[in-house]
Amino acid sequence: MTDATCGTDAVQAPPAAAHHRPRRVMASPFLCVLLYFLRHLATCQAAARDTITPASPLGTNETMVSGGDGNFALGFFTPPGANATYLGVWYNKVSLRTVVWVANREAPISGAVEDNPGATLSVSAGGTLAIAAGNGTVVWSVQPAAKLASPTARILDNGNLVLTDGVGGAVAWEGFDYPTDTMLPEMKIGIDYVKRKNRTLTSWKSASDPSPGPVAMVMDTNGDPQVFIWNGAEKVWRSGPWDGVQFTGVPDTATYSGFTFSFINNAQEVTYSFQVHNASIISHLGVVSSGNYGLLQRSTWVEAARTWNLYWYAPKDQCDAVSPCGPNGLCDTNSLPVCSCLHGFTPRTPAAWALRDGRDGCVRSTPLDCRNGTDGFITVPHAKVPDTERSVVDWSLSLEQCRQACLRNCSCTAYASANVSAGGRGARRRHRMRHVDHGAHRPARLPRLRPGPLRPPRRRRHRYAMLHTPESLASKSRREARIKIAVAASVSALAFLIAVAGFLFWSRRKRLTRRAGSSKWSGSRSTGRRYEGSSHDDDLELPIFDLGTIAAATDGFSINNKLGEGGFGPVYKGKLDDGMEVAVKTLSKTSAQGLDEFKNEVMLIAKLQHRNLVRLLGCSISGQERMLVYEYMANKSLDYFLFEKDNVVLDWQVRYRIIEGITRGLLYLHQDSRYRIIHRDLKAANVLLDKEMTPKISDFGMARIFGNEETEINTRKVVGTYGYMSPEYAMDGIFSVKSDVFSYGVLLLEIVSGRRNRGVYSCSNNQSLLGHAWSLWSEDKSVELADERMNGSFNSDEVLKCIRVGLLCVQENPDDRPLMSQVLLMLASTDAASLPTPKQPGFAARRVLMETDTSSTKPDCSIFDSVTITMLEGR
C-alpha cells in the first residue's frame, strides 16, 4: 500500500524509468471511467487508515494519518545525513517535515528507509506492539500489562500513538507517556504516581541522530515543584515554582494569547501541560541541543512564510542562569552591573565581585537574632522565587500567618504567597535561602526597610519574596525606648548641622560636575548634532575612569600593549590596579567616527547585557581625549582567525559554536533586549572572541534604537562597511532588522568559507563571495565552499545547512530574508533539506562602490571590505 490522500494535493513519485517504450492500448470511455472510480475509491480508503491490527501491519512504504482533522502522520523515516530507519510521528499539514516523536530512537534499523522494504510496525494477537527489521529482528517493542482481546494501534489527532483493546477500548499503552524532544498540546510533562511514569523531554543528539542528547527538561518535585533544564550534568535554567497563574520564572506567560497552561500538583501527579484554543495555531515546546547550549523553545508554524517562528525560548540572558549572582544575590539585566546584593548583605568575595563575577554571592552584614525579636522582612517585588528545593508549602496558612510562623523559626529565611490567583492562598516558606533571580519585569531598586509593620504587596500576579534583615522592626521595652529617644535627642542637633553642611557641599560639587561634564561632551570634535536614538537627558549610567588610571593601566599607551586599530581608533591592552585585564579603545583624531558615535556607544551598550555581546566597563573623558574601556578578549577578533592564513585554523565545531553565538547575540538585540537595536556594522572584525572562543558582538557606535512601532527607517547618513551592507540600505538609505540579517548572512558565509566577501573590488570581474556561493548552490556543489584549510573534517550536513541559511539571509528582497528568531530555528532544524529555497542574493555592494567612488580616493583593485565608511547622500 502506498501513501495516498483524498481531496487534497498529493506529492507523487516520478514513474520508474522504462527500458522500452510501452505499447499504446486503446480502451473504451466506460472502462476508463470505471477504472478511475475504482482507483479513487481505493485511494480514499488508503488515506483514511489510522489503525494497525494483527492482520494489517504498517510497512516502510506506508503512512498512517490520524482520524478527525488529519493533523498527524505516523511512518518510517530516515533523518537527513543518517543511514538508519526510525518510526516517528510528524505534522501532516506542515509542509516542512517536523518529527515530534520517535519510537525506536535508541534502537534504529540499520540502513535508510529505501534499503528496508521489509521493515514493519505490527501488533501481535496478544497485544505486543513491535518494530521489526526486514530480516524479522525486533528492534523495539512494548507489551501491555494484560492481554488484549482485540489489540489495535491507532494514531490520534493530537499526535498520540495508543494501543487499545478495540478501536474504542481502554488505552493499554500510549506514546505520550514516553515523550522524546517535543511537547505537544494535551501532553503532560512531570511525574504520574499512579502510572509510575516520569515524563521528561530529551533533545536529539544531533540533527541526524534522534537518540537522547545531553539536554533534558525535567520536573523536580523536591520542595515546591519546578522545571529544570539540564545540559549534561549542569543545570542551566529553572522555571521557578507555579504561583497559580504561571511559573514565576516565566512572567511573560500571561501575555500569551490562544494558550491555556495547566499545572497539577496532588497525590496522583505533578505535571505541566498546555492547550491551544484555536485549531489553526500549530505550536509545540521542545528542547534543543546546539553546540554547548541547551535551549527550551516554543515554536509556532507560520503558513504564509512556510517556516517555524520562534515564539519564546529560555534561557535568554545571563540572569536566566540557575545562580548567576550566587546566594543572596539579585540579578537584574536592567542594572549595571547585573548582580547586586540583597539589602543587609555584602559580597562574599569583593575581589571577584569587582570583576563582575557574582557566583560566590553575598553574606549577611549582621547575623540574624530572631530570638530577641529584632528581625523583620523586606519586600522584593517581581522576583522569581528562590530555588524551592528546600521550601515548605502550607496551604492552610494565610500570608500573615506564614509571616508569624517564619518569625518564630530561626531557620526560616524567606516567605511568599504560594498561589496568587483568586485572591491568593497558601504560603511558601524558604529555609537556608540561596539566591533570588528576577523575572522579566524587575525593579531596579529594592524598597528600603522601614520600622513598623509591613503591608504585604498586592497579589495581582505579584511575585515577591520576604527576606530576614538584621534591622529592628519590633518595639523594645519602654525603658529601652526612653533610652533610644534620649540618645536620639542628644545627637539630632549635631546630625542636623552636619547634614545641612554636607548637602550644601554636595550641591555645589554636583553643579561643578555638571558644568565640567557639559564642557567635555561639547568638545571641539562635536558636530553639534544629537546622536541617533538619544535624548538630551540621558545619563551615562557607566563608571568614568580618569586619564591617569587608563594611562597607568596601559603603561602610557605603550606600543607593546597595542592590540590593533579600527575605524574608531587604536585599541590597547591594559591592566587595572585590581588585576582586571581590559581593552581600551581610544578615539583617534583622524577617525571618521566622532563624538556622536562615542556617545552612542556609551549610552547604548551600557544598557545591554548578554553573553554574546561585549561588555563595556566604563569610559574616560578628559579634554579632547575620549576612550572606552571594555572587558579584554584574549583571542582578538574573528577576522584574525578567518582571513589570516598563517594563524591557527578554526575547526568546524568552533565555527559552528561561533555562528550560534552570533545568532543569539543578534536575536537579543533585535527582539529580547530592553531596546530594539539595529547594529548596522556587523562584520567579522566586530566579533570578538574570549579565551573560550565565545563570540561577542562589539562596536555599537553605528547602532540605532528602534521604536516599538518602527519597522524601517530612511536616513541620509549611510554608515557601515562595504561588502556587508544590504542593497536597500547602501542604495536608498533604508535600514531595518533585515539590514542586519543581510550582514549576518555575509558573515555566516565568510565563517564557512574562510574568505572575505569580494564584492568590493573596485576593478575586477571576479565574483563576490555571495556570487560564488550562489553559483555553487545552483550547481548543487555548495559543500565546495567550505574552507579548504579544514581538510574536509567537518559535518557536511551542518555546512550545507549554514550555507543555505546564509543565502536566505542575503536575498535581494528584504521581505524574503528571515528574522533572527527564524534563523535560530533553522540552525536547530533536523531536516535541512526542507528549509526554504533561497533566491538570488543582492549584489549591490559593487555598484555602490562604483557609483560613489568620488567620495574618497581609493587605489585600483583594492579591497575595502574591512573599512567602515560613512556616506552623506541627498535623496
C-alpha positions, 0 to 999 in steps of 0.5 A, a space after each residue: 500500500 502506498 501513501 495516498 490522500 483524498 481531496 487534497 494535493 498529493 506529492 507523487 513519485 516520478 514513474 520508474 524509468 522504462 527500458 522500452 517504450 510501452 505499447 499504446 492500448 486503446 480502451 473504451 470511455 466506460 472502462 476508463 471511467 470505471 477504472 478511475 472510480 475504482 482507483 479513487 475509491 481505493 485511494 480514499 480508503 488508503 488515506 483514511 487508515 489510522 489503525 494497525 491490527 494483527 492482520 494489517 501491519 504498517 510497512 516502510 512504504 506506508 503512512 498512517 494519518 490520524 482520524 478527525 482533522 488529519 493533523 498527524 502522520 505516523 511512518 518510517 523515516 530516515 533523518 537527513 545525513 543518517 543511514 538508519 530507519 526510525 518510526 516517528 510521528 510528524 505534522 501532516 499539514 506542515 509542509 516542512 517535515 517536523 518529527 515530534 516523536 520517535 519510537 525506536 530512537 535508541 534502537 534504529 534499523 540499520 540502513 535508510 528507509 529505501 534499503 528496508 522494504 521489509 521493515 514493519 510496525 505490527 501488533 501481535 494477537 496478544 497485544 505486543 506492539 513491535 518494530 521489526 527489521 526486514 530480516 524479522 529482528 525486533 528492534 523495539 517493542 512494548 507489551 501491555 500489562 494484560 492481554 488484549 482481546 482485540 489489540 489495535 494501534 491507532 494514531 490520534 489527532 493530537 499526535 498520540 500513538 495508543 494501543 487499545 483493546 478495540 478501536 474504542 477500548 481502554 488505552 493499554 499503552 500510549 506514546 505520550 507517556 514516553 515523550 522524546 524532544 517535543 511537547 505537544 498540546 494535551 501532553 503532560 510533562 512531570 511525574 504520574 504516581 499512579 502510572 509510575 511514569 516520569 515524563 521528561 523531554 530529551 533533545 536529539 543528539 544531533 540533527 541526524 541522530 534522534 537518540 537522547 542528547 545531553 539536554 533534558 527538561 525535567 520536573 523536580 518535585 523536591 520542595 515546591 515543584 519546578 522545571 529544570 533544564 539540564 545540559 549534561 550534568 549542569 543545570 542551566 535554567 529553572 522555571 521557578 515554582 507555579 504561583 497559580 497563574 504561571 511559573 514565576 520564572 516565566 512572567 511573560 506567560 500571561 501575555 500569551 494569547 490562544 494558550 491555556 497552561 495547566 499545572 497539577 500538583 496532588 497525590 496522583 501527579 505533578 505535571 505541566 501541560 498546555 492547550 491551544 484554543 484555536 485549531 489553526 495555531 500549530 505550536 509545540 515546546 521542545 528542547 534543543 541541543 546546539 553546540 554547548 547550549 541547551 535551549 527550551 523553545 516554543 515554536 509556532 508554524 507560520 503558513 504564509 512564510 512556510 517556516 517555524 517562528 520562534 515564539 519564546 525560548 529560555 534561557 535568554 540572558 545571563 540572569 536566566 542562569 540557575 545562580 548567576 549572582 550566587 546566594 543572596 544575590 539579585 540579578 537584574 539585566 536592567 542594572 549595571 552591573 547585573 548582580 547586586 546584593 540583597 539589602 543587609 548583605 555584602 559580597 562574599 568575595 569583593 575581589 571577584 565581585 569587582 570583576 563582575 563575577 557574582 557566583 560566590 554571592 553575598 553574606 549577611 552584614 549582621 547575623 540574624 537574632 530572631 530570638 530577641 525579636 529584632 528581625 523583620 522582612 523586606 519586600 522584593 517585588 517581581 522576583 522569581 522565587 528562590 530555588 524551592 528545593 528546600 521550601 515548605 508549602 502550607 496551604 492552610 496558612 494565610 500570608 500573615 500567618 506564614 509571616 508569624 510562623 517564619 518569625 518564630 523559626 530561626 531557620 526560616 529565611 524567606 516567605 511568599 504567597 504560594 498561589 496568587 490567583 483568586 485572591 491568593 492562598 497558601 504560603 511558601 516558606 524558604 529555609 537556608 535561602 540561596 539566591 533570588 533571580 528576577 523575572 522579566 519585569 524587575 525593579 531596579 531598586 529594592 524598597 528600603 526597610 522601614 520600622 513598623 509593620 509591613 503591608 504585604 504587596 498586592 497579589 495581582 500576579 505579584 511575585 515577591 519574596 520576604 527576606 530576614 534583615 538584621 534591622 529592628 522592626 519590633 518595639 523594645 521595652 519602654 525603658 529601652 525606648 526612653 533610652 533610644 529617644 534620649 540618645 536620639 535627642 542628644 545627637 539630632 542637633 549635631 546630625 542636623 548641622 552636619 547634614 545641612 553642611 554636607 548637602 550644601 557641599 554636595 550641591 555645589 560639587 554636583 553643579 561643578 560636575 555638571 558644568 565640567 561634564 557639559 564642557 567635555 561632551 561639547 568638545 571641539 570634535 562635536 558636530 553639534 548634532 544629537 546622536 541617533 536614538 538619544 535624548 538630551 537627558 540621558 545619563 551615562 549610567 557607566 563608571 568614568 575612569 580618569 586619564 591617569 588610571 587608563 594611562 597607568 593601566 596601559 603603561 602610557 599607551 605603550 606600543 607593546 600593549 597595542 592590540 590593533 586599530 579600527 575605524 574608531 581608533 587604536 585599541 590597547 591592552 591594559 591592566 587595572 590596579 585590581 588585576 582586571 585585564 581590559 581593552 581600551 579603545 581610544 578615539 583617534 583624531 583622524 577617525 571618521 567616527 566622532 563624538 556622536 558615535 562615542 556617545 552612542 556607544 556609551 549610552 547604548 551598550 551600557 544598557 545591554 547585557 548578554 553573553 554574546 555581546 561585549 561588555 563595556 566597563 566604563 569610559 574616560 573623558 578628559 579634554 579632547 581625549 575620549 576612550 572606552 574601556 571594555 572587558 579584554 578578549 584574549 583571542 582578538 577578533 574573528 577576522 584574525 582567525 578567518 582571513 589570516 592564513 598563517 594563524 591557527 585554523 578554526 575547526 568546524 565545531 568552533 565555527 559552528 559554536 561561533 555562528 550560534 553565538 552570533 545568532 543569539 547575540 543578534 536575536 537579543 538585540 533585535 527582539 529580547 533586549 530592553 531596546 530594539 537595536 539595529 547594529 548596522 556594522 556587523 562584520 567579522 572584525 566586530 566579533 570578538 572572541 574570549 579565551 573560550 572562543 565565545 563570540 561577542 558582538 562589539 562596536 555599537 557606535 553605528 547602532 540605532 534604537 528602534 521604536 516599538 512601532 518602527 519597522 524601517 527607517 530612511 536616513 541620509 547618513 549611510 554608515 557601515 562597511 562595504 561588502 556587508 551592507 544590504 542593497 536597500 540600505 547602501 542604495 536608498 538609505 533604508 535600514 531595518 532588522 533585515 539590514 542586519 540579517 543581510 550582514 549576518 548572512 555575509 558573515 555566516 558565509 565568510 565563517 564557512 568559507 574562510 574568505 572575505 566577501 569580494 564584492 568590493 573590488 573596485 576593478 575586477 570581474 571576479 565574483 563576490 563571495 555571495 556570487 560564488 556561493 550562489 553559483 555553487 548552490 545552483 550547481 548543487 556543489 555548495 559543500 565546495 565552499 567550505 574552507 579548504 584549510 579544514 581538510 574536509 573534517 567537518 559535518 557536511 550536513 551542518 555546512 550545507 545547512 549554514 550555507 543555505 541559511 546564509 543565502 536566505 539571509 542575503 536575498 535581494 528582497 528584504 521581505 524574503 530574508 528571515 528574522 533572527 528568531 527564524 534563523 535560530 530555528 533553522 540552525 536547530 532544524 533536523 531536516 535541512 533539506 526542507 528549509 526554504 529555497 533561497 533566491 538570488 542574493 543582492 549584489 549591490 555592494 559593487 555598484 555602490 562602490 562604483 557609483 560613489 567612488 568620488 567620495 574618497 580616493 581609493 587605489 585600483 583593485 583594492 579591497 575595502 571590505 574591512 573599512 567602515 565608511 560613512 556616506 552623506 547622500 541627498 535623496 
